[in-house]
Every structure is written in C-alpha cells, then in structure tokens.
Amino acid sequence: MKRLQSVEQIAMVPYLGRWLLLSCLLGALAGSASAFFLYSLDLATDTRTGHPWLLWLLPVAGLITGWVYLRIGKPVEGGNNLLIDEVHDPQKIVPKRMAPLVLAATVVTHLFGGSAGREGTAVQMGGALADQITHLFRLDNEDRRILLMGGIAAGFSSVFGTPLAGAIFGLEVLAIGRLRYDALLACLASSVVADQVCRMWGIHHTVYSIPFLPPVTALGLGSSVIAGMIFGVVGMLFADSTHALSALMKRKLTWAPMRPFVGGAVVAIMATLLNVPQYLGLGIPTIEAAFRGDLPVYDFAGKFAFTVVTLASGFKGGEVTPLFYIGATLGNALGHVLALPVPVLAGLGFVAVFAGAANTPIASTIMAMELFGVHIGVYAALACVVSYLFSGHTGIYRSQRVGHSKHLFLPEGIRLADIPALRRARRKNVAVAAAVQS
C-alpha cells in the first residue's frame, strides 16, 4: 500500500509541473490581454464623457459592428456560449479572430455610449487564447476542456481583480449544480497569474468600501433572505428580457446589422430625452455612490432597460458589470425597508443579482469577500444562494447545462436554451392525456 501511494505521488509531480506551466502561460497571456483591454476601455469612457455628442453616433457604430460580425464574425458570434459549448462538446478550435473582434467591438460600444459590461470580452479573450495554446501543444479533448475552463477563469479574474472568484467561476459557470474538480488546478493557477500580470501592467481595479458590517443577527439574516429573493427574481427578469428582446429583433429585423443600428438609436434618443447619462457605459460612478448614500429608487430599473436594449440588439461587452450596477442600486433602494445598512445591502445586491442571473452562487460569495472583506461572508452567502434558487432555470448564459436541477426535475445535461421547448412539450402531453381521460 505504501509503495502504491509513493508511486502515485511521484506520478503527480510531472502532472503538477505540466499544468502549472500551461496555466501560467495562459494566465500571462490573458492578464496582458485584459490589461490592454481595460486601458482601452478607460480611454474610450473618458473620451465619451468628454464629448457627449458621440452618443449620436451609436447607431452608426452599431451598424458597422453588425456588418463586421456578419462578414467575418459569424464563427465567433456565440461568444461566451460558444466557449461553454466547446467545453461540454468539443468540436473545433475557437478561431483566433474572437479575441480582437470582441475587444474592438466592446471598446466601440463604450466609446459611443452603449450600456454594457466588460467581463464577456475578457472571458472570450481568455478562452480564445486558451484554445490557441491547446492547438500549439496538440492537447487532446479532455485537456482542451480543462484549459478552456482556465481561460474563462483567467479572463474573469483579471478584469475584476478577484482571483479566487475567477477560479471558481471557471468551474461553476458551465453547469447548474455541478463543479468539475479536474480543472481546479488549471483554473486556480491561471486565474491567480492573470490577475497578477494584469496588475503588473499598472491596471488598478475599482475599490468598493462598506464602512460598517453589523454582526450576524436573526433580523439581519431574515433581511438577507428577503433581499436574496428579490435579487434572484430581478436576475431572472434581466436574463429573460434580454433573450426575449434579442429573439424579437431577430424575427423583425432579418438583416443583422440593422439590429444594433435600431438599438443604438433607441438608446441615444432615450438617454437624451430623459437626460440620464448615468445609465450609459459601465456606470462605475453610480455603483460607487450606491455604497455612500441614498440614490433614486428607480436607478436599477433604468440601467436594466438600457442594458437589455444594448445587448439584445447585438452590441458587444458583457452583462456582469451592469448586473453589479442593477444589484447595488436595488440594494440601495431596499435599504429603506430592510433591517440592514444601505452599504451592506448595496454590496449584497452587487453580487447576488449576478449570482442569480449567472447561476454562480459560490463564485459570487467569494467575490463579495474579496471585494468587501471576509466579514460579509455569511450575509453574502445567504443572499447569493437564495438569489440562485429564486432565479429559476434561466440565466444569461444559455449554453449552461443542468447538472442538478434546483427544485424541479429536469433532464441532466439539458441546455438552458432548450428548457422552454421541453416545458411546452410537457404541457402538451399533459393536455393530451387530460383530453383522452375525459
């Protein structure tokens, strides 16, 4: 027995060295790509805020972006969903063009005032770089799956400065209710290295501060549960609204470039008529303000609407930072009625709406502790888990699979995108059975 154990440990040494080497290489590339992306995004945001008239060019920017993706971007148009599909069912190497296309398109979105995020771009760049490494080293499908997960983790980690949350996100985002521990080392190593390399390039992440964290009490826990229920429903509505509007626009506007043109025109007109520049771009200043004092109770709804129109019409970027905005401002509004301080509820909303919309409660809880301090852990975990449960079997990533369903029986491995059709078929079978019995 002792000899078998020693042989196992010896065999683990080259395994450890191999994956550390691959993961560090991936982390360095993904961290550098994210650093360049974040620097470019800051320039684009500063340029837009300094020249507000650029908003009126958003429809033209959308038309050009849509045309470029129509001409050369169809193989990578799936974005994050393409990466998730490739992890579950490897088909072909993700084209190199994914990284530069999504980077340029996201910078254009923010330069002209679209309401979008940034994690989708970083994750896609990380995944595309990971797949080029798998091609270079001729890795088999199992190793390719692991490295792709590492690329997702590296992109998420480096764009937010949360290496532990990034590592868990790479494991958790693929399937509801299931983690793949065979990729734990690759996700952790690539995530940590990507974060450190991004910081070495001089990138500074936004610091959010909660000045006072109350002790854990029954009243506070009850408030977390109620808030988590609301956060989960809002996350569900965000995902469903984005998918529904996207499907509607595809039916009504068959020429793809026309969708971001129309969406851009709606955003530009409504932002001007309502005078709400805070709903454009990332919205970082408003997120920071949510931790400091009262905001209008409707701010979360405004960002919700502008982001749904922007993303559903085909602009590139991501959903996560807008979800942070929606959650933080919604938590700020709930501070008027729940028994927790406004900054605490803003922090809980920041992570819990994302937890519900992305079905990633563990990564979201760890992110809360990395951003706000470990003492928020109990409240954050409760809010994120409840939000995850109340968001139902939907989400912003339609290629997610069901590993273990939340509370209803669903077939293992079904994609979130296929659940509505399954439910319709079940209702039809029930109706037919009822008709036969009558």
N, C-alpha and C positions, 0 to 999 in steps of 0.2 A: 504494500500500500504506500509506504513512504517513498519507494522508488518511483511509483506511478505519479505521485504528487510532485516529486522533484522534476520528473520529465515534463510534466505539464507547465511548471514554472519556467523551465528553460525554453520551452517552445513559445512561451508568451513573450519572451524578450524580443525576437525579431518581429513579431506581430505588433508589439508596442512601438518599436522603432519605425516600422513601416508606416503606421497610421499617424504617428507624430510628425513624420517627415511630410506626408501628403497633406495633413491638416494644417501644418504651419505654412506650407507653400500656399495653400488655398486661402488661409487667413490673411497672409501678407498681401495677396492679390486683391481679395475682397475688401480689406481695410483701406488699401490705397485707392481702389475704385470709389469707395464710399466717401473718402476724404475729398477727392476731386469733385464728386457729385455734390456734396454738402457745400463746398466752397462755391461751386457754380450756382447752386440754389440761393445762397446768400446774396450773390451778385444780382441774380435775377429779381429777388424780392426787393432789394434796395433800389434797383432801377425802376421797378414798377411803382413803388411808393413815392419815389421822387418824380415820376412822370405819370400821373393818374390817367392821362389821355390814352395810354397804352391799352387800357381796358377795352376801348372801342375797336381794337384790332384783334380781340379774342376770337370773333367768328372767323376771320381770315386765317388766323393761326390754326384754328381747329380744322378748317378746310384743307390747309396744306398738310397738317399732321395726318388727317384721314386719308388723303391722297397718297402720301408716302407709305403708310401702312398697307394701303390697298395694292400698291405697286410692288413693294419689296418686303412688307412686314407680315404677310399672311401666315407664314410658318411659325411666327412667334407671337401672334396676336393673343393667344390664350394666356400669356403672362404667368402669374403665379399658379393658375390652374394647370397650365401646361407642365410646370415643374412637378406638381403633385401627381399628375397622371403618369409622368415618366418614372417617378419613384415607385408607384404601385405597379405599373405595367410598362417596363422599358421597351421602347420601340426604336428610337433613333436619337443620335446626338443632338442636343439643343443647338441650333445654329448660332454661330458667333455673333451674328448681327443683333441678337436680342439685347445685349448689353448697350452698345452705342445707340441703338434706336430708342430704347426706353429712357435712357439718360437724356438724350436730346429732346425727346417729346415731353418729358416731365419738366425740364427747365423751361421749355416753351410755354407749357401750361401755367407755370408760376410767373413767368415774365409778363404775361398778358392778363393775369388776374383770375385764372380758374381756381376753384375751391377743391383742392386735392391734397394728398399726403405725399409721403416720400418713401415709406418702407417697401412698397411694391417695387419700386425701381431698384432699391438696394438688394432686395431678395432676388429679383430677376438677374441682376448683375452677378450676384454670388453664385446662383445656380448655373448661369451660362459659363462662368469661369470654371466652376467645378467640373462641368461636363467636358470642357476642353482639356482639363487635366486627365480625366478618365480616358479620353481619346489618345492623349500623348503617351500615357503609361499603359495603354491597352488593358484596362481593367475589365473584369467580367461584370455581368449584370448585377450580381449581389454587391460587389464593391462599388459599382457605379451608384447604386441606390444609396449606399452609406455616404458617399462623397457628395451626392446631390443634397442630402439632408444637411451635411456640413456646410454646404454653400448657402442654403436657406438660413441656417443659424448664424453664419458669419455676416450675411447681409443685414439681418435684423439687429444683431448685436452692435455692429459698427455704426449704424445710422442713429441709434438711440443711446449708445453708451451703456448698455446693460448686458454684460457678457453672460451672466448666469441665466437671465430670462431668455436671451437669444438661444442659448444651448437647448433649453427646454422647449422653446418654441419650435425649433427644428425637428424635435421628436414628436411634439404634441399636435402640430397643425395638420398632420397627414390623415388622422383618423379620429373620430369621436370615441372616447373611452378606451383608447389603447395607446401605449408607448412602445417604441422599438428600442430596446436596450442595446442591441448590437451596434447601434450608431452613436451610443453615448460618448465614447471617447472622441470620435471624429467631430461631433457637434460641439463638445466642450472645448477641445483644443482649437478648432478653427474659430470658434466664437471669441475666445479669450485673445487669441493672436490678432484677429481682425480689429477688435476694439482697441488693443494697444497700438497697433500700427496706425489706425486712424488718428488716434491722439498724438502719436509721434509726428504726424504731418501738421500738427498745430490746430486741429479741429477741437473746438470747445462746445460741449453739449449744454443745453439749457438746464439750469438748476432750479428745481421747484422746492419750495420750502413750506413745511407745515410747522408753525411756531409752537403749537402745543398739542400733544396727544393725550387725551384723557385715559384714565385706567379702564380696564375692561369691566363693564357692569352689565347687568341684565337689561337695563334700558338701552344702553349703547348697542348691545348685541341685537336686540329687537329692532332698533333703528337700522342696523346693517342689513338685516333680513328684508325689511320693507324696502329699503333703498335698492337692494340687490334684485328684488322682484321687478321694480320699475326699470332699473338699468337693463335687465335682460329683455324685457318687452321692447324697450327702445332700440336695443341692438338688433332684435329680430325685425322690427319695422324698418330699420335702416337697410338691412340686407335685402328684405323682400321688396322694398320700394325701389332700390337700385336695380335689382334683377327685372322687376316688372316694367319699369320705365325703359330699360335697355331693350327688352323684348318688344315693347310697343313701338319704339323708334325704328327697330329693325324691320317691323312689319310695314310701317307707314313710309319710311324713307329707305328705299331699297339700295340707293347709291350711298355707299358707306361714308364718303367724305362730307355728305350733306348733314349727317347727324351731329358731328361736333360743330359744324357751322351754325346750325339751329340752336344747339345747346349753348354755344358761346354767345349768340345773340340774346338769348333769354337771360343769361347771367349778367351780361353787360347792361341790358335795359333795366332789369330789376334792381341791380346794385346801384345804378344811377338814380332811378326814381325813388327808391327807398332811402338812399344815402346811407348805405351800410357797408363801407369798405372793410369793416372788421370781419365780414363773412368771406372775404376773398383770401386766396393763398393758404398758408398753413394756419394762420391765426394764433401764433405763439403769444403775442402780447395779451390777447384776451384770456388765453389759458393761464398765464401768469397772474392776471388780475383776478381770476376766479379764486385764487388762494389768499387774496388780500382783503377783499371786501365784497359787498353786495353788487350784483350785476342784474340787468333786466331779466326777468324770469323767462322771457321768450328767446333768449340768445341761443339756447340749444336748438330750438326749432328752426331758427334762421340758418344756422350752419348746416343743419340736417338737410334742409331743402336745397341750398346752393350746392352742397357736395353731391347729393343724389343727381341733380341735373348735370353737373360737370362730368361725373364719372360714367353715368348711364349713357351719355351722348358720345362717349368714346375718347375723352381726354385721358392722358396717362398720368400716373402718380401713385396713389395708394389711398387706402381707406383709414389707416390706423391713426395718423395724426388728427384728421377730422373727427374720428371717434373719441380721441382724447379730449378734443375741444367740446364735443357734444356732452361727453360724460362729466367733465369738470364743471361746465356751466349748468348742467342739470343738477349735479350735486350741490352747486352753489344755491340754486333755487330751492332744493329740498331742505337746505339749512334753515329755512323759515318755519318748517313744520316738524322736523325730526330732531331727536334729542342728541345730536352730535354737533360739534362746532363746524361752521361753514368750511374752513380749510380742510378738515378731515373728510367731510362729505365730498368736497371737490376732488380730493385725492382718491377716494373710493370710486367715484364716478369715472375718473380718469382711466382707471384700469378695468373696472367692472363692465362698462359698456363694451369695451374691446373684448373682454373675456366672453361675453355673451355672443357678440357678433362673429367672433373668430373661433369659438368653441375651444378656447385655450385657458382654462381657469388656473392651472398650475403656473404656467409661464407668466400670466398676468399678476398673480400673487407675488411671485418672486420679483417681478418688475417693480411692484409697489414698494417692496422692502429695499430694493436697490436705489430707488429714486427718493423715497420719503423716510427711510430708516426702518430698522427691523421691528420697532415697537408697534408699527401699524399692522403687523403681520396677521394678527387674529381677526381684526375687523376686515382687512382686505381679503383674507381667505374666505371668510363667510360671505361677503358681498359678491366676490367673483364666482364662487360655487353656485350660489343661489341664482345669479345672473345667467350662468351657463345653463342651469336647469330650465329657467323660465324663457330662454330664447328659443326653445324647441329644436326641432331637427331642421334648422335652416342655418345660413351663415354666408359671410362674404366670399368664402372660397367654395365654389360649387363642386369642385372635384374632390373635396373631402369625402372619405369613406366612413361608414358606420362600423366601428369596431364592436362597441357595446352600446345599444340604444339607451337613451336617457330614462325613459319611463314607458314607452310604447314598444311593442315588438316590431322590429324592422329586420329584414334580412342582413346578415353580416356581409360587409363589403359593398353594399349599395352606395352609389354616389348621391350626395345631397341633391344634385340636379335631377336625379331620377325618382326621388321620393314622391313629388306631386303626381306623376303618372301612376305610380303604384297605388296611391291613395284613391285616385279616380277609378282604377280597375277594381279595387276592393269595394268601393261604394256601389259600383255597377253590379258586381257579383251579389252583394247583399240585396240590392233591389230586385235582381232576377230571382233570387231564392225566395224572397218575400212574395213576389208575384206568383211563383209556382205553388207555394203553400196555400195562397188564398184561392 
